[in-house]
Amino acid sequence: MLIGLTGIIGSGKSSVAKILQNEYKAEIIDADRLGHQALDIAYNKLKDSFGEVILNSDGTLNRQAISNIVFNDKDALKKLQDIVHPVIHKLFKEEVKRITSQNKDKLIVYDAPLLFEAGYNSEDFDYIVVVAAPEELCISRACKRNNCSAKEIKNRLQNQWPLERKISLANFIINNISDLDSLKRETADVMAMILSN
Protein backbone atom coordinates (compact mmCIF):
# COMPACT_ATOMS: atom_id res chain seq x y z
CA MET A 1 0.00 0.00 0.00
CA LEU A 2 1.28 3.44 -0.96
CA ILE A 3 0.26 6.51 1.02
CA GLY A 4 1.09 10.09 0.09
CA LEU A 5 1.55 12.16 3.26
CA THR A 6 1.51 15.94 2.96
CA GLY A 7 0.60 19.21 4.68
CA ILE A 8 2.01 22.69 5.05
CA ILE A 9 5.32 23.48 6.74
CA GLY A 10 5.10 22.87 10.50
CA SER A 11 1.94 20.78 10.31
CA GLY A 12 3.62 17.66 11.70
CA LYS A 13 4.12 15.46 8.63
CA SER A 14 7.42 14.12 9.90
CA SER A 15 5.90 13.32 13.31
CA VAL A 16 3.12 11.35 11.63
CA ALA A 17 5.70 9.60 9.42
CA LYS A 18 7.63 8.53 12.55
CA ILE A 19 4.42 7.22 14.12
CA LEU A 20 3.66 5.25 10.95
CA GLN A 21 7.20 3.89 10.89
CA ASN A 22 7.21 2.90 14.56
CA GLU A 23 3.63 1.71 15.01
CA TYR A 24 2.84 0.31 11.54
CA LYS A 25 6.33 -0.66 10.32
CA ALA A 26 5.91 1.65 7.34
CA GLU A 27 8.81 2.31 5.03
CA ILE A 28 9.18 6.10 4.78
CA ILE A 29 10.35 7.76 1.60
CA ASP A 30 11.36 11.30 2.53
CA ALA A 31 10.85 13.77 -0.34
CA ASP A 32 13.31 16.20 1.24
CA ARG A 33 16.02 13.51 1.15
CA LEU A 34 15.17 12.78 -2.49
CA GLY A 35 15.29 16.52 -3.15
CA HIS A 36 18.86 16.70 -1.85
CA GLN A 37 19.83 13.77 -4.07
CA ALA A 38 18.08 15.40 -7.03
CA LEU A 39 20.07 18.61 -6.54
CA ASP A 40 23.29 16.62 -6.76
CA ILE A 41 22.09 14.66 -9.80
CA ALA A 42 20.96 17.86 -11.56
CA TYR A 43 24.19 19.71 -10.67
CA ASN A 44 25.10 20.64 -14.26
CA LYS A 45 21.60 21.82 -15.19
CA LEU A 46 21.41 23.89 -12.02
CA LYS A 47 24.82 25.43 -12.61
CA ASP A 48 23.86 26.25 -16.22
CA SER A 49 20.52 27.76 -15.16
CA PHE A 50 21.56 29.72 -12.06
CA GLY A 51 25.27 30.31 -12.59
CA GLU A 52 28.27 30.21 -10.28
CA VAL A 53 26.39 32.08 -7.55
CA ILE A 54 24.90 28.77 -6.35
CA LEU A 55 28.30 27.15 -5.83
CA ASN A 56 30.55 27.02 -2.79
CA SER A 57 34.22 27.91 -3.22
CA ASP A 58 35.02 24.18 -3.59
CA GLY A 59 32.56 23.86 -6.50
CA THR A 60 29.84 22.02 -4.56
CA LEU A 61 26.25 23.24 -4.55
CA ASN A 62 25.41 25.84 -1.95
CA ARG A 63 21.89 24.81 -0.97
CA GLN A 64 21.38 27.94 1.11
CA ALA A 65 22.23 30.13 -1.88
CA ILE A 66 19.71 28.23 -4.01
CA SER A 67 17.11 28.57 -1.25
CA ASN A 68 17.73 32.29 -0.93
CA ILE A 69 17.26 32.76 -4.68
CA VAL A 70 14.10 30.70 -5.15
CA PHE A 71 12.15 31.65 -2.06
CA ASN A 72 12.17 35.29 -3.14
CA ASP A 73 11.61 34.80 -6.87
CA LYS A 74 8.68 32.76 -8.22
CA ASP A 75 10.25 32.47 -11.70
CA ALA A 76 13.47 31.11 -10.21
CA LEU A 77 11.45 28.71 -8.06
CA LYS A 78 9.61 27.44 -11.15
CA LYS A 79 12.91 27.01 -12.96
CA LEU A 80 14.29 25.00 -10.01
CA GLN A 81 11.14 22.87 -9.80
CA ASP A 82 11.20 22.19 -13.54
CA ILE A 83 14.73 20.86 -13.14
CA VAL A 84 14.47 18.86 -9.91
CA HIS A 85 10.88 17.58 -9.75
CA PRO A 86 11.32 15.11 -12.64
CA VAL A 87 14.48 13.81 -10.97
CA ILE A 88 12.70 13.48 -7.61
CA HIS A 89 9.81 11.67 -9.31
CA LYS A 90 12.23 9.20 -10.91
CA LEU A 91 14.00 8.61 -7.57
CA PHE A 92 10.60 8.12 -5.87
CA LYS A 93 9.52 5.51 -8.43
CA GLU A 94 12.87 3.70 -8.01
CA GLU A 95 12.45 3.64 -4.21
CA VAL A 96 8.91 2.25 -4.47
CA LYS A 97 10.09 -0.41 -6.92
CA ARG A 98 13.00 -1.36 -4.64
CA ILE A 99 10.77 -1.66 -1.56
CA THR A 100 7.96 -3.57 -3.29
CA SER A 101 10.42 -5.97 -4.91
CA GLN A 102 11.46 -7.01 -1.38
CA ASN A 103 7.94 -7.06 0.08
CA LYS A 104 4.94 -6.35 -2.15
CA ASP A 105 2.66 -5.90 0.90
CA LYS A 106 4.85 -3.33 2.65
CA LEU A 107 3.21 -0.10 3.78
CA ILE A 108 5.07 2.72 2.01
CA VAL A 109 4.61 6.35 3.00
CA TYR A 110 5.84 9.20 0.82
CA ASP A 111 6.44 12.14 3.19
CA ALA A 112 6.25 15.08 0.80
CA PRO A 113 5.43 18.68 1.75
CA LEU A 114 5.00 19.59 -1.94
CA LEU A 115 3.12 16.47 -2.99
CA PHE A 116 0.45 18.23 -5.05
CA GLU A 117 2.70 21.08 -6.11
CA ALA A 118 5.08 18.51 -7.63
CA GLY A 119 2.28 17.12 -9.78
CA TYR A 120 1.28 14.04 -7.79
CA ASN A 121 -2.41 13.22 -7.41
CA SER A 122 -4.75 10.47 -6.23
CA GLU A 123 -3.81 8.27 -9.18
CA ASP A 124 -0.26 7.98 -7.83
CA PHE A 125 -1.26 6.64 -4.39
CA ASP A 126 -3.70 4.30 -2.75
CA TYR A 127 -4.48 7.08 -0.28
CA ILE A 128 -3.45 10.67 0.30
CA VAL A 129 -3.34 11.90 3.91
CA VAL A 130 -3.01 15.56 4.85
CA VAL A 131 -1.68 16.54 8.27
CA ALA A 132 -3.51 19.70 9.29
CA ALA A 133 -3.06 22.37 11.93
CA PRO A 134 -3.90 26.08 12.13
CA GLU A 135 -1.45 28.17 10.14
CA GLU A 136 -0.26 30.23 13.14
CA LEU A 137 0.53 27.01 15.05
CA CYS A 138 2.41 25.67 12.02
CA ILE A 139 4.41 28.90 11.76
CA SER A 140 5.29 28.75 15.46
CA ARG A 141 6.41 25.11 15.21
CA ALA A 142 8.44 25.72 12.05
CA CYS A 143 10.16 28.77 13.60
CA LYS A 144 11.22 26.73 16.62
CA ARG A 145 12.36 23.75 14.54
CA ASN A 146 14.21 25.77 11.89
CA ASN A 147 15.41 28.53 14.23
CA CYS A 148 14.14 31.22 11.89
CA SER A 149 11.67 34.09 11.80
CA ALA A 150 7.93 33.96 11.20
CA LYS A 151 8.51 36.10 8.11
CA GLU A 152 10.77 33.42 6.60
CA ILE A 153 8.18 30.73 7.24
CA LYS A 154 5.40 32.89 5.80
CA ASN A 155 7.52 33.39 2.66
CA ARG A 156 7.88 29.62 2.33
CA LEU A 157 4.14 29.16 2.84
CA GLN A 158 3.51 31.46 -0.13
CA ASN A 159 5.25 28.85 -2.29
CA GLN A 160 2.99 26.05 -1.03
CA TRP A 161 -0.63 25.39 -1.83
CA PRO A 162 -2.99 26.55 0.91
CA LEU A 163 -3.92 23.88 3.44
CA GLU A 164 -7.59 24.03 2.42
CA ARG A 165 -6.69 23.15 -1.18
CA LYS A 166 -4.60 20.18 -0.03
CA ILE A 167 -7.41 19.00 2.25
CA SER A 168 -9.88 19.14 -0.64
CA LEU A 169 -7.75 16.62 -2.56
CA ALA A 170 -7.01 14.26 0.35
CA ASN A 171 -8.67 10.98 1.27
CA PHE A 172 -8.01 11.51 4.98
CA ILE A 173 -7.02 14.33 7.32
CA ILE A 174 -4.99 13.98 10.52
CA ASN A 175 -5.46 16.98 12.80
CA ASN A 176 -2.34 17.92 14.74
CA ILE A 177 -3.52 20.60 17.13
CA SER A 178 -2.47 19.18 20.49
CA ASP A 179 0.26 16.93 21.87
CA LEU A 180 2.00 13.79 20.61
CA ASP A 181 -0.46 11.42 22.32
CA SER A 182 -3.35 13.14 20.58
CA LEU A 183 -1.49 12.94 17.26
CA LYS A 184 -0.94 9.21 17.80
CA ARG A 185 -4.69 8.74 18.42
CA GLU A 186 -5.59 10.76 15.31
CA THR A 187 -3.13 8.74 13.25
CA ALA A 188 -4.45 5.44 14.64
CA ASP A 189 -8.03 6.45 13.78
CA VAL A 190 -7.08 7.24 10.18
CA MET A 191 -5.02 4.06 9.85
CA ALA A 192 -7.91 1.98 11.17
CA MET A 193 -10.09 3.36 8.37
CA ILE A 194 -7.38 2.81 5.75
CA LEU A 195 -6.60 -0.74 6.85
CA SER A 196 -10.30 -1.69 6.98
CA ASN A 197 -10.72 -0.94 3.25
N, C-alpha and C positions, 0 to 999 in steps of 0.2 A: 504494500500500500504506500502511495506517495502523497504526502501532505505538503502543501505550500503554506508557510507560516510567515505572516507579514504584519505590519502596523507602522505607525510613525515612530520617529526617533524618540527613545525614552519610554515607549509603551510597555516594554518588558518582554519583547520577543525572545531575547537570549535566555531570560529566566524560564520562560515556558519551554524553550528548547532543552534546557538542562533537566527540567522536570520530566519531559518526554524521554530523554535519554536515560535518566536514572530509574524512573518508575515503569516505563514501557519498553525499555531496551531499544529505543529508536536509534537509528544511525542518522546523525545530523550532518547535513551538508551546509556549510556556512558560506553564504554568498559573499561576505566581506573577504573571507580567505580566498575564494575563487577570484574575487576582484583584484587582490594583490598579485595573484599568479598571472591574471590577464594583463596587468600593467607590464609585468616583466616580459611576457610573451609578445606583447604589442610594442615593445620598446622602440623599434625603428619607426613605426608609424607615428607613435607619439612624438618622438624627436622631430620627425619631418613636419608634423602638424603644428607643434607648439614651440619648437626651437630649443636652443641651448639653455634657455631660462629654466627649464624643468629638470636640469641635470645638476647633480652635486659636482664638486671639483674633481672627484675620482671617476666621473662619467656615469655613475649610477643614477637612477631616477630619484628625484627629490619629490616624494609624495606630498609633502606639505606645500611645495611650490605649485604642484598641479592643483591641489585642493584650493589654495588661495586664488588661483586663476578662475577655476570653474564655478566656485560658489558665489562669485560676484559678477559672472558674465554668462547669461543663458545660452548664447551662441557657442561659447567655448565649452559649456557643459554638454550641449548637444553633440558637438564635435567629439568630445571624449566618449560619450555614451555610444555614438555610432562606431567608434573604434573598439571599445572594450566589451560592450554587451554581447556581440556575436561570439567573442572569445569565451566569455563567461558562460554563455549558453552551451557552447561546445564542451567546456570543462564539466558543466553540470550533467549533461547527457552521458559523458564518459564515467562520471562518478556513479550515477544511477545504474548504468550497465555493469560496472565493476561490482557494486553491492548486490544487485539482483542475480548476477552470475554465481555468487557464493551462496545466496539464500533468497530464493524468489519470493518468499513470504515475509521478508524483513520489512519492518516499518521504517520508512525513510522520510525525513523531515527536511525540507529545504527552507532554511532560515534566511529570508531575503527581505530587507527593508524596502527595496524597490522592485518588488515582485511584479506588480502591474505596470509600473513605469518602464520596466525592461521588456515588456511585451508578452509576459506570461498571462495565461487566462485559465479558466476552468477546464479547458480541454487538455491542459498539460499535467493536471493533478487529479487524484481521486477526490480530494477535498482541499479547499482553501480555508484557512483559519486566520482571522484577524485578531490580534491582541489590541485591546482598546483601553484607553484611559483619557481623562480630560487633558486637553492640550497644555494647560498651565502646569499640571502635575508632571506631564512628560518633559516639559522644558526644565522644570526643577530637577528631575532625576538625571536628565542628560547633562545639565550643567555640573552636577556633583560628580557624575561618572567621568566626564571628559575634562573636568577642571577648566571650564570656559564660561563665557558670559551668555546671558539669556539672548542677547542680540545675535550672537553667532549661531545659536540653536534655531532661533527664528528664521535666520537666513537659510539655514539648511532645510527647514520645514517648507520654505517657499519653493524648494526644488523637489518636493514630494507631493504626491496626490493628497488631498485632504482626507482625513480619517473617514468621514462620512461616505466618500466615494469608494474607498476600499471596502468598507462594511457592506455597501450595496452589492458588491461583487463576491462576497464571501459566502461560504456554506455555513460557517459557524463563527461566533464571536466569543472570545475569552476576555472578560472584564478584569482589568488589573488596577483596582482602585484602593486596595487595602494592603494587607501584609502578605508574606509568603505563604502562610497557611491558607489564606483565602484564595490565593492564586492557584495553589495546588488543588483545592476543592473545585474551583472553576474549571481547571484543566481536566480533572477527573470526570466532571459532568459532561464536558464536550467529548472526551474520549469514549465514555460509555455510549453516547449516541453514535459516534463514528463506528465503534466496534460492533454495535448491534445491527448495523446495516449489512 
